[in-house]
Amino acid sequence: MSACFYIVVEGEDPGYDIFVNGQALARHEAELEQLAASLHVRPLLDFFSADRNSMAMLLEQGAGDPEWTRSLPDPQWFTPNDGLATVNALLAHLEEHPASFGSSTGAMVDELREYERVLEKTISHGLRWHLAVSWE
């Protein structure tokens, strides 16, 4: 089973494509957290929050007990500028050091470019976002 980090934008339909492929980023989450710390930016998982919809998807995939979803706090929402600061710092580092993550670096750069595109659109629409995780 592999994890995937994806972006959730506030509201029912933000009016633009929010699809991102976050498999390589999820696979290297621990190393990216260390890299973010060394770059003095927030790690991607600092932007994680769970809403009832994403938890329902996890339950459908067989993860967890339906009872704990009743006590979930409301989801946290973040400004896209904060997320973009992390994404841009990680992108700059990976582009300057393309061998940082071996053969995974290219996929990580591609995924961060997708995050950048979605977060820039989120800024232009005046919305907030958070990171969610799915298991495949």
C-alpha positions, -999 to 999 in steps of 0.1 A, spaced: 0 0 0 14 34 -9 5 69 2 -3 99 -18 -3 135 -7 -30 156 -23 -44 191 -20 -79 199 -8 -92 234 -15 -118 250 6 -154 248 -7 -173 224 -29 -157 232 -63 -130 258 -66 -136 261 -103 -102 248 -114 -83 215 -115 -67 207 -82 -53 173 -91 -17 167 -80 2 134 -79 19 133 -45 32 98 -45 69 106 -47 65 133 -21 47 110 3 74 83 -3 101 107 7 82 126 34 108 120 62 137 132 41 116 162 29 108 171 64 146 173 72 152 192 40 125 217 49 140 222 83 174 229 68 158 254 44 140 271 73 105 265 59 75 245 72 75 208 62 47 198 39 30 177 66 26 209 87 -2 216 62 -20 183 68 -56 184 80 -84 158 77 -120 166 69 -148 141 72 -148 135 34 -112 124 33 -116 103 65 -147 86 48 -125 77 19 -99 61 42 -126 42 60 -139 29 26 -103 17 19 -104 -3 52 -84 21 74 -97 28 109 -129 26 129 -159 46 119 -165 56 155 -134 78 157 -147 100 128 -174 114 151 -148 131 173 -127 146 144 -120 183 149 -130 207 122 -104 208 93 -77 234 94 -72 256 64 -40 273 54 -32 303 32 -17 292 -1 11 317 3 25 297 33 23 265 13 39 281 -17 69 292 4 76 256 13 70 243 -23 92 270 -38 121 264 -13 119 226 -19 118 231 -57 147 255 -57 168 230 -37 159 200 -59 166 219 -91 200 230 -78 208 195 -65 192 171 -90 208 140 -75 194 147 -40 169 119 -42 184 98 -69 160 87 -96 130 101 -75 142 137 -78 126 142 -112 92 129 -101 94 150 -69 101 182 -90 72 174 -113 49 169 -83 61 201 -66 54 220 -99 18 206 -98 15 219 -62 29 252 -72 3 255 -100 -27 246 -77 -15 269 -49 -11 298 -73 -46 293 -86 -58 291 -50 -42 324 -43 -59 340 -73 -93 327 -62 -89 339 -26 -93 304 -11 -75 283 15 -62 248 13 -48 218 33 -29 187 25 -46 153 28 -33 117 25 -49 88 7 -37 52 7 -37 32 -26 
